[in-house]
Amino acid sequence: MMPPMGGARAANDLPPNHPVRVWMGEHEILLGFLDQLEQAATDARKSAAGLEPGSPARVALVKLASNLLDAEPHHQREEQALFPRMEEVGIEGPPHMMRLDHDELRLAKRALSDHVTAATPADEAFVERFCQVADFIVQVLRSHIHKENEILYPMALQAIGADGWRAIQADCERIGPCSFTKRG
């Protein structure tokens, strides 16, 4: 079997509405959110000033956590549309590992949201917990995105035929977009 073609190169050759191209576009947005989260953790380590509940910085953290949670349709489209088709053609390990990542990330994103939306004062304990969860999400989600873009998607593009992609597209449309990518 030939090694899969590099993710970004392969995606550029796909129609704009192809599921892989859509997922990779969402990944770009998510990477931007991760940059913001990483910067927020760096800033919080320097000073918790301005992170009190209701402050503009805390409201921005709440919005950022909400955006990360709103990636759920992305994960559902992969889990319900792509992964089963990959498993049908005998590719089981990578989808299994990605599901495990999704489960860990769901818990961490929920923990982040719960933490920043709570009326907790911006003290040392708040900053420590925020940074711990933020660092985990940044590290795991960046790695996850890289594995999907560079390994999983190219593998799927090679292994799944046109009929499979039509079924994936239909499942993706049924599930719908992430709130941060909705057009209209």
Contact map, one row per residue, 1 for C-alpha under 8 A:
1110000000000000000000000000000000000000000000000000000000000000000000000000000000000000000000000000000000000000000000000000000000000000000000000000000000000000000000000000000000000000
1111000000000000000000000000000000000000000000000000000000000000000000000000000000000000000000000000000000000000000000000000000000000000000000000000000000000000000000000000000000000000
1111100000000000000000000000000000000000000000000000000000000000000000000000000000000000000000000000000000000000000000000000000000000000000000000000000000000000000000000000000000000000
0111110000000000000000000000000000000000000000000000000000000000000000000000000000000000000000000000000000000000000000000000000000000000000000000000001001100100000000000000000000000000
0011111011000000000000000000000000000000000000000000000000000000000000000000000000000000000000000000000000000000000000000000000000000000000000000000000001000000000000000000000000000000
0001111111000000000000000000000000000000000000000000000000000000000000000000000000000000000000000000000000000000000000000000000000000000000000000000011001000000000000000000000000000000
0000111111100000000000000000000000000000000000000000000000000000000000000000000000000000000000000000000000000000000000000000000000000000000000000000111011000000000000000000000000000000
0000011111110000000000000000000000000000000000000000000000000000000000000000000000000000000000000000000000000000000000000000000000000000000000000000110000000000000000000000000000000000
0000111111111000000000000000000000000000000000000000000000000000000000000000000000000000000000000000000000000000000000000000000000000000000000000000000000000000000000000000000000000000
0000111111111100000000000000000000000000000000000000000000000000000000000000000000000000000000000000000000000000000000000000000000000000000000000000000001000000000000000000000000000000
0000001111111100000110010000000000000000000000000000000000000000000000000000000000000000000000000000000000000000000000000000000000000000000000000000000000000000000000000000000000000000
0000000111111100000010000000000000000000000000000000000000000000000000000000000000000000000000000000000000000000000000000000000000000000000000000000000000000000000000000000000000000000
0000000011111110000000000000000000000000000000000000000000000000000000000000000000000000000000000000000000000000000000000000000000000000000000000000000000000000000000000000000000000000
0000000001111111010010000000000000000000000000000000000000000000000000000000000000000000000000000000000000000000000000000000000000000000000000000000000000000000000000000000000000000000
0000000000001111110010000000000000000000000000000000000000000000000000000000000000000000000000000000000000000000000000000000000000000000000000000000000000000000000000000000000000000000
0000000000000111110011000000000000000000000000000000000000000000000000000000000000000000000000000000000000000000000000000000000000000000000000000000000000000000000000000000000000000000
0000000000000011111011000000000000000000000000000000000000000000000000000000000000000000000000000000000000000000000000000000000000000000000000000000000000000000000000000000000000000000
0000000000000111111111000000000000000000000000000000000000000000000000000000000000000000000000000000000000000000000000000000000000000000000000000000000000000000000000001000000000000000
0000000000000000111111100000000000000000000000000000000000000000000000000000000000000000000000000000000000000000000000000000000000000000000000000000000000000000000000011001000000000000
0000000000100000011111110000000000000000000000000000000000000000000000000000000000000000000000000000000000000000000000000000000000000000000000000000000010000000000000000000000000000000
0000000000110111111111111000000000000000000000000000000000000000000000000000000000000000000000000000000000000000000000000000000000000000000000000000000000000000000000000000000000000000
0000000000000001111111111100000000000000000000000000000000000000000000000000000000000000000000000000000000000000000000000000000000000000000000000000000000000000000000000000000000000000
0000000000000000001111111110000000000000000000000000000000000000000000000100000000000000000000000000000000000000000000000000000000000000000000000000000000000000000000000000000000000000
0000000000100000000111111111000000000000000000000000000000000000000000000000000000000000000000000000000000000000000000000000000000000000000000000000100000000000000000000000000000000000
0000000000000000000011111111100000000000000000000000000000000000000000000000000000000000000000000000000000000000000000000000000000000000000000000000000000000000000000000000000000000000
0000000000000000000001111111110000000000000000000000000000000000000000000100000000000000000000000000000000000000000000000000000000000000000000000000000000000000000000000000000000001000
0000000000000000000000111111111000000000000000000000000000000000000000000000000000000000000000000000000000000000000000000000000000000000000000001000000000000000000000000000000000000000
0000000000000000000000011111111100000000000000000000000000000000000000000000000000000000000000000000000000000000000000000000000000000000000000000000000000000000000000000000000000000000
0000000000000000000000001111111110000000000000000000000000000000000000000000000000000000000000000000000000000000000000000000000000000000000000000000000000000000000000000000000000000000
0000000000000000000000000111111111000000000000000000000000000000000100000000000000000000000000000000000000000000000000000000000000000000000000000000000000000000000000000000000000000000
0000000000000000000000000011111111100000000000000000000000000000000000000000000000000000000000000000000000000000000000000000000000000000000001000000000000000000000000000000000000000000
0000000000000000000000000001111111110000000000000000000000000000000000000000000000000000000000000000000000000000000000000000000000000000000000000000000000000000000000000000000000000000
0000000000000000000000000000111111111000000000000000000000000001001100000000000000000000000000000000000000000000000000000000000000000000000000000000000000000000000000000000000000000000
0000000000000000000000000000011111111100000000000000000000000000000000000000000000000000000000000000000000000000000000000000000000000000110001000000000000000000000000000000000000000000
0000000000000000000000000000001111111110000000000000000000000000000000000000000000000000000000000000000000000000000000000000000000000000010000000000000000000000000000000000000000000000
0000000000000000000000000000000111111111000000000000000000000001000000000000000000000000000000000000000000000000000000000000000000000000000000000000000000000000000000000000000000000000
0000000000000000000000000000000011111111100000000000000000001001000000000000000000000000000000000000000000000000000000000000000000000100010000000000000000000000000000000000000000000000
0000000000000000000000000000000001111111110000000000000000000000000000000000000000000000000000000000000000000000000000000000000000000110010000000000000000000000000000000000000000000000
0000000000000000000000000000000000111111111000000000000000000000000000000000000000000000000000000000000000000000000000000000000000000000000000000000000000000000000000000000000000000000
0000000000000000000000000000000000011111111100000000000000001000000000000000000000000000000000000000000000000000000000000000000000000000000000000000000000000000000000000000000000000000
0000000000000000000000000000000000001111111110000000000000000000000000000000000000000000000000000000000000000000000000000000000001100110000000000000000000000000000000000000000000000000
0000000000000000000000000000000000000111111111000000000000000000000000000000000000000000000000000000000000000000000000000000000000000000000000000000000000000000000000000000000000000000
0000000000000000000000000000000000000011111111110000000000000000000000000000000000000000000000000000000000000000000000000000000000000000000000000000000000000000000000000000000000000000
0000000000000000000000000000000000000001111111111010000000000000000000000000000000000000000000000000000000000000000000000000001000100000000000000000000000000000000000000000000000000000
0000000000000000000000000000000000000000111111110000000000000000000000000000000000000000000000000000000000000000000000000000001000100000000000000000000000000000000000000000000000000000
0000000000000000000000000000000000000000011111110000000000000000000000000000000000000000000000000000000000000000000000000000000000000000000000000000000000000000000000000000000000000000
0000000000000000000000000000000000000000001111111000000000000000000000000000000000000000000000000000000000000000000000000000000000000000000000000000000000000000000000000000000000000000
0000000000000000000000000000000000000000001111111110000000000000000000000000000000000000000000000000000000000000000000000111001000000000000000000000000000000000000000000000000000000000
0000000000000000000000000000000000000000000100111111000000000000000000000000000000000000000000000000000000000000000000000100000000000000000000000000000000000000000000000000000000000000
0000000000000000000000000000000000000000000000011111001111000000000000000000000000000000000000000000000000000000000000000000000000000000000000000000000000000000000000000000000000000000
0000000000000000000000000000000000000000000100011111101111000000000000000000000000000000000000000000000000000000000000000100000000000000000000000000000000000000000000000000000000000000
0000000000000000000000000000000000000000000000001111111001000000000000000000000000000000000000000000000000000000000000011100000000000000000000000000000000000000000000000000000000000000
0000000000000000000000000000000000000000000000000011111001100000000000000000000000000000000000000000000000000000000011111100000000000000000000000000000000000000000000000000000000000000
0000000000000000000000000000000000000000000000000001111101100000000000000000000000000000000000000000000000000000000000000000000000000000000000000000000000000000000000000000000000000000
0000000000000000000000000000000000000000000000000111111111100000000000000000000000000000000000000000000000000000000000000000000000000000000000000000000000000000000000000000000000000000
0000000000000000000000000000000000000000000000000110011111110000000000000000000000000000000000000000000000000000000000000000000000000000000000000000000000000000000000000000000000000000
0000000000000000000000000000000000000000000000000110001111111000000000000000000000000000000000000000000000000000000000000000000000000000000000000000000000000000000000000000000000000000
0000000000000000000000000000000000000000000000000111111111111100000000000000000000000000000000000000000000000000000100000000000000000000000000000000000000000000000000000000000000000000
0000000000000000000000000000000000000000000000000000111111111110000000000000000000000000000000000000000000000000000000000000000000000000000000000000000000000000000000000000000000000000
0000000000000000000000000000000000000000000000000000000111111111000000000000000000000000000000000000000000000000000000000000000000000000000000000000000000000000000000000000000000000000
0000000000000000000000000000000000001001000000000000000011111111100000000000000000000000000000000000000000000000000100000000000000000000000000000000000000000000000000000000000000000000
0000000000000000000000000000000000000000000000000000000001111111110000000000000000000000000000000000000000000000100110000000000000000000000000000000000000000000000000000000000000000000
0000000000000000000000000000000000000000000000000000000000111111111000000000000000000000000000000000000000000000000000000000000000000000000000000000000000000000000000000000000000000000
0000000000000000000000000000000010011000000000000000000000011111111100000000000000000000000000000000000000000000000000000000000000000000000000000000000000000000000000000000000000000000
0000000000000000000000000000000000000000000000000000000000001111111110000000000000000000000000000000000000001001100100000000000000000000000000000000000000000000000000000000000000000000
0000000000000000000000000000000000000000000000000000000000000111111111000000000000000000000000000000000000000000100000000000000000000000000000000000000000000000000000000000000000000000
0000000000000000000000000000000010000000000000000000000000000011111111100000000000000000000000000000000000000000000000000000000000000000000000000000000000000000000000000000000000110000
0000000000000000000000000000010010000000000000000000000000000001111111100000000000000000000000000000000000001000000000000000000000000000000000000000000000000000000000000000000000000000
0000000000000000000000000000000000000000000000000000000000000000111111110000000000000000000000000000000001001100000000000000000000000000000000000000000000000000000000000000000000000000
0000000000000000000000000000000000000000000000000000000000000000011111111000000000000000000000000000000000000000000000000000000000000000000000000000000000000000000000000000000001110000
0000000000000000000000000000000000000000000000000000000000000000001111111110000000000000000000000000000000000000000000000000000000000000000000000000000000000000000000000000000001100000
0000000000000000000000000000000000000000000000000000000000000000000011111111000000000000000000000000000000000000000000000000000000000000000000000000000000000000000000000000000001000000
0000000000000000000000000000000000000000000000000000000000000000000001111111100000000000000000000000000000000000000000000000000000000000000000000000000000000000000000000000001111000000
0000000000000000000000100100000000000000000000000000000000000000000000111111110000000000000000000000000000000000000000000000000000000000000000000000000000000000000000000000000011000000
0000000000000000000000000000000000000000000000000000000000000000000000111111111000000000000000000000010000000000000000000000000000000000000000000000000000000000000000000000000000000000
0000000000000000000000000000000000000000000000000000000000000000000000011111111110000000000000000000000000000000000000000000000000000000000000000000000000000000000000000000001000000000
0000000000000000000000000000000000000000000000000000000000000000000000001111111111000000000000000000000000000000000000000000000000000000000000000000000000000000000000000011001000000000
0000000000000000000000000000000000000000000000000000000000000000000000000111111111100000000000000000000000000000000000000000000000000000000000000000000000000000000000000000000000000000
0000000000000000000000000000000000000000000000000000000000000000000000000011111111110000000000100010000000000000000000000000000000000000000000000000000000000000000000000000000000000000
0000000000000000000000000000000000000000000000000000000000000000000000000001111111110000000000000000000000000000000000000000000000000000000000000000000000000000000000000010000000000000
0000000000000000000000000000000000000000000000000000000000000000000000000001111111111000000000000000000000000000000000000000000000000000000000000000000000000000000000111011000000000000
0000000000000000000000000000000000000000000000000000000000000000000000000000111111111100000000000000000000000000000000000000000000000000000000000000000000000000000000010000000000000000
0000000000000000000000000000000000000000000000000000000000000000000000000000011111111110000000100000000000000000000000000000000000000000000000000000000000000000000000000000000000000000
0000000000000000000000000000000000000000000000000000000000000000000000000000001111111111000000000000000000000000000000000000000000000000000000000000000000000000000000000000000000000000
0000000000000000000000000000000000000000000000000000000000000000000000000000000011111111100000000000000000000000000000000000000000000000000000000000000000000001000100010000000000000000
0000000000000000000000000000000000000000000000000000000000000000000000000000000001111111111100100000000000000000000000000000000000000000000000000000000000010011000000000000000000000000
0000000000000000000000000000000000000000000000000000000000000000000000000000000000111111111100100000000000000000000000000000000000000000000000000000000000000000000000000000000000000000
0000000000000000000000000000000000000000000000000000000000000000000000000000000000011111111000000000000000000000000000000000000000000000000000000000000000000000000000000000000000000000
0000000000000000000000000000000000000000000000000000000000000000000000000000000000001111111000000000000000000000000000000000000000000000000000000000000000000011000000000000000000000000
0000000000000000000000000000000000000000000000000000000000000000000000000000000000000111111100000000000000000000000000000000000000000000000000000000000000000000000000000000000000000000
0000000000000000000000000000000000000000000000000000000000000000000000000000000000000111111111100000000000000000000000000000000000000000000000000000000000000000000000000000000000000000
0000000000000000000000000000000000000000000000000000000000000000000000000000000000000110011111110000000000000000000000000000000000000000000000000000000000000000000000000000000000000000
0000000000000000000000000000000000000000000000000000000000000000000000000000000000000000001111111000000000000000000000000000000000000000000000000000000000000000000000000000000000000000
0000000000000000000000000000000000000000000000000000000000000000000000000000000000000000001111111100000000000000000000000000000000000000000000000000000100000000000000000000000000000000
0000000000000000000000000000000000000000000000000000000000000000000000000000001000100110001111111110000000000000000000000000000000000000000000000000000100000000000000000000000000000000
0000000000000000000000000000000000000000000000000000000000000000000000000000000000000000000111111111000000000000000000000000000000000000000000000000000000000000000000000000000000000000
0000000000000000000000000000000000000000000000000000000000000000000000000000000000000000000011111111100000000000000000000000000000000000000000000000000000000000000000000000000000000000
0000000000000000000000000000000000000000000000000000000000000000000000000000000000000000000001111111110000000000000000000000000000000000000000010000000000000000000000000000000000000000
0000000000000000000000000000000000000000000000000000000000000000000000000000001000000000000000111111111000000000000000000000000000000000000000000000000000000000000000000000000000000000
0000000000000000000000000000000000000000000000000000000000000000000000000000000000000000000000011111111100000000000000000000000000000000000000000000000000000000000000000000000000000000
0000000000000000000000000000000000000000000000000000000000000000000000000000000000000000000000001111111110000000000000000000000000000000000100010000000000000000000000000000000000000000
0000000000000000000000000000000000000000000000000000000000000000000000000010000000000000000000000111111111000000000000000000000000000000000000000000000000000000000000000000000000000000
0000000000000000000000000000000000000000000000000000000000000000000000000000000000000000000000000011111111100000000000000000000000000000000000000000000000000000000000000000000000000000
0000000000000000000000000000000000000000000000000000000000000000000000000000000000000000000000000001111111110000000000000000000000000000000000000000000000000000000000000000000000000000
0000000000000000000000000000000000000000000000000000000000000000000000000000000000000000000000000000111111111000000000000000000000000000100110000000000000000000000000000000000000000000
0000000000000000000000000000000000000000000000000000000000000000000010000000000000000000000000000000011111111100000000000000000000000000000000000000000000000000000000000000000000000000
0000000000000000000000000000000000000000000000000000000000000000000000000000000000000000000000000000001111111110000000000000000000000000000000000000000000000000000000000000000000000000
0000000000000000000000000000000000000000000000000000000000000000000000000000000000000000000000000000000111111111000000000000000000001001100000000000000000000000000000000000000000000000
0000000000000000000000000000000000000000000000000000000000000000100110000000000000000000000000000000000011111111100000000000000000000000100000000000000000000000000000000000000000000000
0000000000000000000000000000000000000000000000000000000000000000000010000000000000000000000000000000000001111111110000000000000000000000000000000000000000000000000000000000000000000000
0000000000000000000000000000000000000000000000000000000000000000000000000000000000000000000000000000000000111111111000000000000000001000000000000000000000000000000000000000000000000000
0000000000000000000000000000000000000000000000000000000000000000100000000000000000000000000000000000000000011111111100000000000001001100000000000000000000000000000000000000000000000000
0000000000000000000000000000000000000000000000000000000000000100110000000000000000000000000000000000000000001111111110000000000000000000000000000000000000000000000000000000000000000000
0000000000000000000000000000000000000000000000000000000000000000000000000000000000000000000000000000000000000111111111000000000000000000000000000000000000000000000000000000000000000000
0000000000000000000000000000000000000000000000000000000000000000000000000000000000000000000000000000000000000011111111010000010001000000000000000000000000000000000000000000000000000000
0000000000000000000000000000000000000000000000000000000001001100100000000000000000000000000000000000000000000001111111110000000001000000000000000000000000000000000000000000000000000000
0000000000000000000000000000000000000000000000000000100000000100000000000000000000000000000000000000000000000000111111100000000000000000000000000000000000000000000000000000000000000000
0000000000000000000000000000000000000000000000000000100000000000000000000000000000000000000000000000000000000000011111110000000000000000000000000000000000000000000000000000000000000000
0000000000000000000000000000000000000000000000000000100000000000000000000000000000000000000000000000000000000000000111111000000000000000000000000000000000000000000000000000000000000000
0000000000000000000000000000000000000000000000000001100000000000000000000000000000000000000000000000000000000000001101111100010000000000000000000000000000000000000000000000000000000000
0000000000000000000000000000000000000000000000000001100000000000000000000000000000000000000000000000000000000000000000111110010000000000000000000000000000000000000000000000000000000000
0000000000000000000000000000000000000000000000011011100000000000000000000000000000000000000000000000000000000000000000011111111000000000000000000000000000000000000000000000000000000000
0000000000000000000000000000000000000000000000010000000000000000000000000000000000000000000000000000000000000000000000001111111000000000000000000000000000000000000000000000000000000000
0000000000000000000000000000000000000000000000010000000000000000000000000000000000000000000000000000000000000000000000000111111100000000000000000000000000000000000000000000000000000000
0000000000000000000000000000000000000000000000000000000000000000000000000000000000000000000000000000000000000000000000000111111110000000000000000000000000000000000000000000000000000000
0000000000000000000000000000000000000000000000000000000000000000000000000000000000000000000000000000000000000000001000011111111111000000000000000000000000000000000000000000000000000000
0000000000000000000000000000000000000000000110010000000000000000000000000000000000000000000000000000000000000000000000000111111111100000000000000000000000000000000000000000000000000000
0000000000000000000000000000000000000000000000000000000000000000000000000000000000000000000000000000000000000000000000000001111111110000000000000000000000000000000000000000000000000000
0000000000000000000000000000000000000000000000000000000000000000000000000000000000000000000000000000000000000000000000000000111111111000000000000000000000000000000000000000000000000000
0000000000000000000000000000000000000000100000000000000000000000000000000000000000000000000000000000000000000001001100000000011111111100000000000000000000000000000000000000000000000000
0000000000000000000000000000000000000000100110000000000000000000000000000000000000000000000000000000000000000000000000000000001111111110000000000000000000000000000000000000000000000000
0000000000000000000000000000000000000000000000000000000000000000000000000000000000000000000000000000000000000000000000000000000111111111000000000000000000000000000000000000000000000000
0000000000000000000000000000000000000000000000000000000000000000000000000000000000000000000000000000000000010011000000000000000011111111100000000000000000000000000000000000000000000000
0000000000000000000000000000000000001100100000000000000000000000000000000000000000000000000000000000000000000001000000000000000001111111110000000000000000000000000000000000000000000000
0000000000000000000000000000000000000100100000000000000000000000000000000000000000000000000000000000000000000000000000000000000000111111111000000000000000000000000000000000000000000000
0000000000000000000000000000000000000000000000000000000000000000000000000000000000000000000000000000000000010000000000000000000000011111111100000000000000000000000000000000000000000000
0000000000000000000000000000000001000000000000000000000000000000000000000000000000000000000000000000000010011000000000000000000000001111111110000000000000000000000000000000000000000000
0000000000000000000000000000000001101100000000000000000000000000000000000000000000000000000000000000000000000000000000000000000000000111111111000000000000000000000000000000000000000000
0000000000000000000000000000000000000000000000000000000000000000000000000000000000000000000000000000000000000000000000000000000000000011111111100000000000000000000000000000000000000000
0000000000000000000000000000000000000000000000000000000000000000000000000000000000000000000000000000100010000000000000000000000000000001111111110000000000000000000000000000000000000000
0000000000000000000000000000000000000000000000000000000000000000000000000000000000000000000000000000000010000000000000000000000000000000111111111000000000000000000000000000000000000000
0000000000000000000000000000001001000000000000000000000000000000000000000000000000000000000000000000000000000000000000000000000000000000011111111100000000000000000000000000000000000000
0000000000000000000000000000000000000000000000000000000000000000000000000000000000000000000000000000000000000000000000000000000000000000001111111110000000000000000000000000000000000000
0000000000000000000000000000000000000000000000000000000000000000000000000000000000000000000000000100100000000000000000000000000000000000000111111111000000000000000000000000000000000000
0000000000000000000000000010000000000000000000000000000000000000000000000000000000000000000000000000000000000000000000000000000000000000000011111111100000000000000000000000000000000000
0000000000000000000000000000000000000000000000000000000000000000000000000000000000000000000000000000000000000000000000000000000000000000000001111111111000000000000000000000000000000000
0000000000000000000000000000000000000000000000000000000000000000000000000000000000000000000000000000000000000000000000000000000000000000000000111111111100000000000000000000000000000000
0000000000000000000000000000000000000000000000000000000000000000000000000000000000000000000000000000000000000000000000000000000000000000000000011111111110000000000000000000000000000000
0000001100000000000000010000000000000000000000000000000000000000000000000000000000000000000000000000000000000000000000000000000000000000000000001111111111000000000000000000000000000000
0000011100000000000000000000000000000000000000000000000000000000000000000000000000000000000000000000000000000000000000000000000000000000000000000111111111000000000000000000000000000000
0001011000000000000000000000000000000000000000000000000000000000000000000000000000000000000000000000000000000000000000000000000000000000000000000111111111100000000000000000000000000000
0000000000000000000000000000000000000000000000000000000000000000000000000000000000000000000001100000000000000000000000000000000000000000000000000011111111110000000000000000000000000000
0000001000000000000100000000000000000000000000000000000000000000000000000000000000000000000000000000000000000000000000000000000000000000000000000001111111111000000000000000000000000000
0001111001000000000000000000000000000000000000000000000000000000000000000000000000000000000000000000000000000000000000000000000000000000000000000000111111111100000000000000000000000000
0001000000000000000000000000000000000000000000000000000000000000000000000000000000000000000000000000000000000000000000000000000000000000000000000000001111111110000000000000000000000000
0000000000000000000000000000000000000000000000000000000000000000000000000000000000000100000000000000000000000000000000000000000000000000000000000000000111111111000000000000000000000000
0000000000000000000000000000000000000000000000000000000000000000000000000000000000000000000000000000000000000000000000000000000000000000000000000000000011111111100000000000000000000000
0001000000000000000000000000000000000000000000000000000000000000000000000000000000000000000000000000000000000000000000000000000000000000000000000000000001111111100000000000000000000000
0000000000000000000000000000000000000000000000000000000000000000000000000000000000000100100000000000000000000000000000000000000000000000000000000000000000111111100000000000000000000000
0000000000000000000000000000000000000000000000000000000000000000000000000000000000001100100000000000000000000000000000000000000000000000000000000000000000011111110110000000000000000000
0000000000000000000000000000000000000000000000000000000000000000000000000000000000000000000000000000000000000000000000000000000000000000000000000000000000001111111110000000000000000000
0000000000000000000000000000000000000000000000000000000000000000000000000000000000000000000000000000000000000000000000000000000000000000000000000000000000000001111111000000000000000000
0000000000000000000000000000000000000000000000000000000000000000000000000000000000000000000000000000000000000000000000000000000000000000000000000000000000000000111111100000000000000000
0000000000000000000000000000000000000000000000000000000000000000000000000000000000001000000000000000000000000000000000000000000000000000000000000000000000000001111111110000000000000000
0000000000000000000000000000000000000000000000000000000000000000000000000000000000000000000000000000000000000000000000000000000000000000000000000000000000000001111111111000000000000000
0000000000000000000000000000000000000000000000000000000000000000000000000000000000000000000000000000000000000000000000000000000000000000000000000000000000000000011111111100000000000000
0000000000000000000000000000000000000000000000000000000000000000000000000000000010000000000000000000000000000000000000000000000000000000000000000000000000000000001111111110000000000000
0000000000000000001000000000000000000000000000000000000000000000000000000000000011001000000000000000000000000000000000000000000000000000000000000000000000000000000111111111000000000000
0000000000000000011000000000000000000000000000000000000000000000000000000000000010000000000000000000000000000000000000000000000000000000000000000000000000000000000011111111100000000000
0000000000000000000000000000000000000000000000000000000000000000000000000000000000000000000000000000000000000000000000000000000000000000000000000000000000000000000001111111110000000000
0000000000000000000000000000000000000000000000000000000000000000000000000000100110000000000000000000000000000000000000000000000000000000000000000000000000000000000000111111111000000000
0000000000000000001000000000000000000000000000000000000000000000000000000000100010000000000000000000000000000000000000000000000000000000000000000000000000000000000000011111111100000000
0000000000000000000000000000000000000000000000000000000000000000000000000000000000000000000000000000000000000000000000000000000000000000000000000000000000000000000000001111111110000000
0000000000000000000000000000000000000000000000000000000000000000000000000000000000000000000000000000000000000000000000000000000000000000000000000000000000000000000000000111111100000000
0000000000000000000000000000000000000000000000000000000000000000000000001001100000000000000000000000000000000000000000000000000000000000000000000000000000000000000000000011111110000000
0000000000000000000000000000000000000000000000000000000000000000000000001000000000000000000000000000000000000000000000000000000000000000000000000000000000000000000000000001111111000000
0000000000000000000000000000000000000000000000000000000000000000000000001100000000000000000000000000000000000000000000000000000000000000000000000000000000000000000000000000101111101100
0000000000000000000000000000000000000000000000000000000000000000000001111100000000000000000000000000000000000000000000000000000000000000000000000000000000000000000000000000000111111100
0000000000000000000000000000000000000000000000000000000000000000001001100000000000000000000000000000000000000000000000000000000000000000000000000000000000000000000000000000000011111100
0000000000000000000000000000000000000000000000000000000000000000001001000000000000000000000000000000000000000000000000000000000000000000000000000000000000000000000000000000000001111100
0000000000000000000000000100000000000000000000000000000000000000000000000000000000000000000000000000000000000000000000000000000000000000000000000000000000000000000000000000000011111110
0000000000000000000000000000000000000000000000000000000000000000000000000000000000000000000000000000000000000000000000000000000000000000000000000000000000000000000000000000000011111111
0000000000000000000000000000000000000000000000000000000000000000000000000000000000000000000000000000000000000000000000000000000000000000000000000000000000000000000000000000000000001111
0000000000000000000000000000000000000000000000000000000000000000000000000000000000000000000000000000000000000000000000000000000000000000000000000000000000000000000000000000000000000111
